[in-house]
Amino acid sequence: MKAALKCAMIALLFLSGSTSYAGINEANNAFNNGQYTDAYKAYRKLADQGNADAQYRLGQMYYDGKGLPQNFSKAVIWLQQAAENGHVPAQSRLGTAYALGQGVEQDSNKAVLWLHKAATQGDTEAQFNLAKKYSRGEGVQQDHREAVRWLRSAAEKGSVEAQFGVGYSYHQGEGVDKDYKLAMIWCKKAATRDHPGAIMLTAIMYYNGDGVSQSFNDAFTWYKKAADNNDASAQNLLGEMYRDGLGTPQDYTNAMKLFRQAAGQGNAAAQLNLGLLYFAGLGTTEDLTEAAKWFKLSAEKEYPYAQYALGLAYGSGAGVVLDYNRADLLLRKAEAQGIEDAAAQRILLAEDRNAREMRKQKMFAEDIAAGKFTNDDYNVNADGYIWY
């Protein structure tokens, strides 16, 4: 009798487990088929019975606002239960919620606690997010080497963000010894999977010959890929390659088009480059006023080369009203930011200003000597008498 009872209890145990398993599968199928109401009911029933996977799924539904109104607070309640029941993805998502302050007060220490639990159990997303915490020193002491260790773990599992992170770390020598070859290997992995940052860094390394033989053709290919994704920096750099004939035949029209696209997105370097093409009449009709307009927009962003160009424009009256004071101010700003030629231009500007002033005073004296002005005329008109 006891043996029979024992067998029955064991059978019931396995039956209970299989029923729970079948229940979660049915709930998942309902969710995947867009039957969110049925999925919610099934998840809720299982979650109330302590099923960690169902608790996690409920948390996801609330977190993502899929099948339910988005509600971070309710999401965290269910994620917390699942996480405490040992559900690894729930631990990862809960750590992210604490990191971002979604549904709970932002708490980097708790974020690291839960991310570390999930990361040590192999969760790729948690490993990447934990790496960011070490890199920034949030909730832990900043440790770039530890950041790279977690990045590599996630990268080796296929995280494209982590692959770029490893490549970037090798490129910058952050947390590891600088190694352009390894930087290229990891960046290329992420770039071929369309990671925007990796595409740009791959282009830059080909352009500079970092870790590979310098190749303007390859740089052009990768910059174009980034530019086609509407990356303003890539549009500007690709425009420069068209302008200079690097990796492609020289083409001022295409350069102008790309500079305009990037300038329209507020890229200061592109705004300067666009102004320079207008100034030189390359790819367009010469237009000094339009050139000065773009110089101003770029200079307002404290871009030193634009401050230099605009200073020269004010110092010569090219596209703007001649203004020595503005010219000097802009050239001083450019000089302070490392534009060495600005100092020499300020000297030339001062010499030109003095020469113009002397010519103006000489003209006044000659006109007065010739009786062209009465004293009253001189007092009224002298300040507006400009000699070019």
C-alpha positions, 0 to 999 in steps of 0.5 A: 500500500505504501509503495503504491501511494509513493508511486502515485505521489511521484506520478502526481509530481511529474504530472504537475510539472508537465501540466505547468510546462504545457500551460506556459507553452500554451500561454507563449503560443497565444502571445506569439499569435497575438492573442494577448488577452488569452496569454495574459490570463494564462500567464497570470494564473501560472504566475500566481502559482509561483511560475517564474517564467510566467512572472517574467512574461507578465513583467515583459508585457507590462514593460514593453506595453505589448498586449497591456498598457505600458506600466513600468511599476507593475512590470517591476513587481512581476520581474522582481518575483521572477528574479527572486525565483532565480529567473536569469532574464528577469534578473537582467531586465530588473537590473536594467529597470533599476539602472534607468529608473523605470518603475523604481527609483534609479539605483545603480547599486541595485542595478549592478547587483541584479545585472551581476547575478544574471551576467555570471549565469551567462546572460548576454544582455546583462554582461553588456549592461554590466560592462557599461556600469564598470566603464562609467563607474556607476554602482561600482568603482570604475574599472575599464579592464573589468568592463572589457572582460564583460564586453568580451564575454557578451561579444563572444556570444554574438552581441553586436553592441559588445563587439563594437565595444571591444573593438572601440576599447582596443582602438582607444587602449581603454582597459586593454593595450591599444591594438589596432589590428584587434580593433579592426577585427572586432569592429569589422564583426559589428560593422558587417552587422550594420552597427552604426558606430562600428561602420564609422570606426571601420571607415576611419581605420581604413582611412588612417591605415590603423591596423590595416593597410591604408585604403581610401577605396575601403574607407570610401565604401564604409563612409558611404554605408554610414552616410546612406544611413543618414550619419551626418559625420559620415556625410561630411567625411564622404563629401571631403573624399569627393572634394579631394578625390580620395577613393573616388574621382573628384566630384565637387557636385557630390561633395556639395550635396553631401555637405548640404545634407550634413550641414542641414543636420547641424554638423559644424564641419560640414557647414564650414565645408559648404561655406568654403565651396560657396566661397571658392565657387566649386560645385556651385556659383561663387557666392560670398554672402552664402559662404559667410552665412554657413561660416556663421552657423558653424562658428556659433557652434564654437568650431575653431576653423569656422571662427577663423574663416569668418574672422577672415571674412569680416577682416576683408569684407567678404560676404559681410560688412567689413568689421575689424572688431568682430574679425579680431574677436573671432580670430582670438577665439580660433587662436585660443582653440589651437588655430596657429595661423589665427595669430599671424592673421590678427597681426596682418589685420591690425596692420591693414586696419592701421593702413586704412585708418591712415589713408582715411585720415590723409583723405580727410586732411586733403579734402579739408585743405581743398575746402570741400568741408566746413567745420560743421560738415566735418563734424557731421560726416567724418565718422561715416567717411569710409575709404576702401 
